[in-house]
Amino acid sequence: MDLEDYRKEIDRVNAEIADAVSRRMNVVDEIKKYKEENGMDTVDQDREEKVKKQFEKLFEREELPREKGRDMAELLIDMAVDRQEDNV
């Protein structure tokens, strides 16, 4: 493969990532509805910590830096909270 082929592969993976984030946000919309119907708070710090640890483990399993997994989880959580609070 040449450099352009590698870049095309990166572009394909980027599209997959964007699609996965979009699907995640669709689930966030359903969670928002559920929380509203059940009088629940938007933020659940225990759940957020579980997700952060989950990403740390997933990254470690893939031989990626754990702290970057935590960073990614924090970004996704921030996006979810913003969406649930209609800040998007």
Backbone as CSV, one residue per row, in Angstrom:
resi,resn,N_x,N_y,N_z,CA_x,CA_y,CA_z,C_x,C_y,C_z
1,MET,0.841,-1.187,0.000,0.000,0.000,0.000,0.881,1.245,0.000
2,ASP,0.371,2.266,-0.638,1.110,3.526,-0.598,0.412,4.478,0.387
3,LEU,0.983,5.649,0.548,0.474,6.609,1.536,-0.995,6.948,1.288
4,GLU,-1.366,7.125,0.042,-2.764,7.472,-0.277,-3.718,6.347,0.126
5,ASP,-3.295,5.109,-0.056,-4.116,3.969,0.373,-4.299,3.981,1.888
6,TYR,-3.218,4.249,2.611,-3.320,4.317,4.066,-4.271,5.439,4.493
7,ARG,-4.183,6.567,3.817,-5.049,7.700,4.145,-6.515,7.372,3.856
8,LYS,-6.757,6.652,2.789,-8.130,6.231,2.477,-8.654,5.304,3.568
9,GLU,-7.802,4.439,4.065,-8.196,3.543,5.150,-8.511,4.345,6.423
10,ILE,-7.682,5.339,6.719,-7.949,6.219,7.869,-9.294,6.917,7.681
11,ASP,-9.567,7.413,6.481,-10.841,8.078,6.201,-12.016,7.129,6.432
12,ARG,-11.857,5.882,6.030,-12.909,4.880,6.223,-13.146,4.627,7.715
13,VAL,-12.073,4.488,8.461,-12.184,4.265,9.895,-12.809,5.492,10.568
14,ASN,-12.416,6.682,10.138,-13.011,7.903,10.698,-14.521,7.916,10.494
15,ALA,-14.969,7.505,9.311,-16.407,7.447,9.030,-17.091,6.440,9.958
16,GLU,-16.436,5.311,10.219,-16.991,4.316,11.140,-17.106,4.888,12.552
17,ILE,-16.091,5.622,12.965,-16.112,6.234,14.298,-17.262,7.241,14.396
18,ALA,-17.394,8.098,13.389,-18.478,9.088,13.398,-19.838,8.399,13.432
19,ASP,-19.979,7.316,12.681,-21.233,6.558,12.679,-21.507,5.963,14.065
20,ALA,-20.481,5.417,14.694,-20.654,4.842,16.035,-21.044,5.913,17.045
21,VAL,-20.444,7.084,16.951,-20.786,8.178,17.870,-22.228,8.617,17.625
22,SER,-22.633,8.686,16.379,-24.013,9.046,16.055,-24.994,8.033,16.639
23,ARG,-24.691,6.755,16.494,-25.554,5.709,17.071,-25.609,5.846,18.585
24,ARG,-24.466,6.154,19.199,-24.423,6.344,20.658,-25.315,7.507,21.062
25,MET,-25.283,8.592,20.306,-26.108,9.756,20.626,-27.599,9.446,20.448
26,ASN,-27.931,8.562,19.515,-29.322,8.140,19.377,-29.785,7.411,20.633
27,VAL,-28.924,6.602,21.203,-29.257,5.925,22.459,-29.370,6.952,23.586
28,VAL,-28.503,7.952,23.568,-28.566,9.031,24.561,-29.933,9.706,24.505
29,ASP,-30.466,9.911,23.307,-31.797,10.513,23.177,-32.855,9.662,23.872
30,GLU,-32.737,8.352,23.736,-33.687,7.447,24.396,-33.520,7.499,25.917
31,ILE,-32.282,7.582,26.361,-32.016,7.696,27.799,-32.606,8.992,28.338
32,LYS,-32.463,10.068,27.576,-33.027,11.360,27.991,-34.534,11.230,28.211
33,LYS,-35.228,10.624,27.250,-36.671,10.430,27.379,-36.994,9.627,28.635
34,TYR,-36.268,8.539,28.833,-36.499,7.677,29.995,-36.312,8.463,31.286
35,LYS,-35.227,9.207,31.375,-34.949,9.976,32.584,-36.015,11.032,32.823
36,GLU,-36.463,11.695,31.759,-37.514,12.702,31.903,-38.810,12.071,32.395
37,GLU,-39.180,10.930,31.824,-40.411,10.241,32.203,-40.373,9.735,33.636
38,ASN,-39.174,9.476,34.138,-39.022,8.898,35.473,-38.447,9.870,36.487
39,GLY,-38.393,11.163,36.120,-37.941,12.190,37.055,-36.521,11.998,37.546
40,MET,-35.660,11.534,36.679,-34.268,11.263,37.051,-33.366,12.419,36.651
41,ASP,-32.274,12.576,37.376,-31.269,13.586,37.051,-30.519,13.187,35.777
42,THR,-30.030,14.194,35.074,-29.249,13.950,33.862,-27.939,13.255,34.190
43,VAL,-27.243,13.744,35.197,-25.901,13.253,35.522,-25.985,12.129,36.552
44,ASP,-25.260,11.065,36.274,-25.121,9.933,37.186,-23.624,9.662,37.313
45,GLN,-23.040,10.232,38.358,-21.578,10.158,38.501,-21.074,8.733,38.635
46,ASP,-21.840,7.857,39.288,-21.409,6.460,39.395,-21.320,5.815,38.009
47,ARG,-22.334,6.056,37.184,-22.331,5.506,35.826,-21.191,6.097,35.006
48,GLU,-20.969,7.394,35.142,-19.883,8.028,34.399,-18.545,7.389,34.744
49,GLU,-18.319,7.134,36.009,-17.056,6.513,36.417,-16.937,5.098,35.857
50,LYS,-18.048,4.363,35.842,-18.027,3.015,35.267,-17.663,3.058,33.782
51,VAL,-18.217,4.030,33.056,-17.922,4.153,31.634,-16.449,4.507,31.433
52,LYS,-15.926,5.399,32.252,-14.513,5.778,32.146,-13.613,4.564,32.381
53,LYS,-13.930,3.781,33.389,-13.135,2.579,33.671,-13.284,1.553,32.544
54,GLN,-14.492,1.461,32.001,-14.721,0.552,30.880,-13.820,0.919,29.712
55,PHE,-13.746,2.202,29.384,-12.899,2.638,28.276,-11.424,2.415,28.590
56,GLU,-11.027,2.619,29.824,-9.640,2.337,30.193,-9.312,0.870,29.903
57,LYS,-10.202,-0.022,30.305,-9.975,-1.454,30.088,-9.991,-1.811,28.607
58,LEU,-10.940,-1.223,27.874,-11.001,-1.487,26.432,-9.727,-1.028,25.734
59,PHE,-9.244,0.151,26.092,-8.011,0.651,25.483,-6.824,-0.229,25.877
60,GLU,-6.767,-0.607,27.132,-5.669,-1.460,27.584,-5.681,-2.791,26.817
61,ARG,-6.870,-3.356,26.638,-6.999,-4.612,25.897,-6.467,-4.475,24.472
62,GLU,-6.649,-3.315,23.887,-6.179,-3.051,22.520,-4.750,-2.510,22.491
63,GLU,-4.093,-2.549,23.651,-2.716,-2.065,23.800,-2.592,-0.583,23.448
64,LEU,-3.587,0.175,23.892,-3.597,1.627,23.754,-3.475,2.236,25.150
65,PRO,-3.052,3.473,25.252,-2.887,4.084,26.578,-4.215,4.216,27.326
66,ARG,-4.234,3.669,28.537,-5.443,3.717,29.370,-5.977,5.138,29.538
67,GLU,-5.061,6.079,29.775,-5.499,7.456,30.036,-6.196,8.058,28.815
68,LYS,-5.811,7.636,27.635,-6.484,8.116,26.423,-7.893,7.527,26.323
69,GLY,-8.051,6.307,26.811,-9.386,5.717,26.881,-10.278,6.511,27.808
70,ARG,-9.723,6.909,28.926,-10.474,7.734,29.876,-10.825,9.076,29.245
71,ASP,-9.866,9.663,28.529,-10.130,10.931,27.839,-11.280,10.786,26.841
72,MET,-11.268,9.695,26.091,-12.331,9.487,25.116,-13.678,9.333,25.814
73,ALA,-13.694,8.591,26.905,-14.933,8.429,27.665,-15.439,9.778,28.154
74,GLU,-14.536,10.610,28.648,-14.937,11.932,29.134,-15.536,12.772,28.019
75,LEU,-14.959,12.706,26.832,-15.498,13.440,25.694,-16.905,12.949,25.349
76,LEU,-17.072,11.630,25.278,-18.377,11.071,24.946,-19.418,11.387,26.020
77,ILE,-19.002,11.340,27.271,-19.910,11.677,28.368,-20.310,13.147,28.282
78,ASP,-19.346,14.025,28.029,-19.658,15.452,27.879,-20.658,15.673,26.748
79,MET,-20.467,14.984,25.639,-21.406,15.107,24.520,-22.796,14.633,24.929
80,ALA,-22.850,13.532,25.660,-24.136,12.977,26.085,-24.853,13.914,27.054
81,VAL,-24.128,14.443,28.012,-24.739,15.359,28.983,-25.225,16.615,28.278
82,ASP,-24.409,17.167,27.384,-24.843,18.349,26.617,-26.129,18.045,25.844
83,ARG,-26.171,16.892,25.246,-27.365,16.524,24.460,-28.575,16.369,25.360
84,GLN,-28.390,15.747,26.513,-29.508,15.553,27.428,-29.985,16.877,28.026
85,GLU,-29.075,17.830,28.123,-29.439,19.129,28.672,-29.780,20.137,27.569
86,ASP,-29.890,19.624,26.336,-30.234,20.446,25.174,-29.242,21.573,24.927
87,ASN,-27.972,21.322,25.192,-26.919,22.295,24.939,-26.221,22.053,23.608
88,VAL,-26.798,21.201,22.794,-26.152,20.829,21.526,-26.679,21.723,20.414
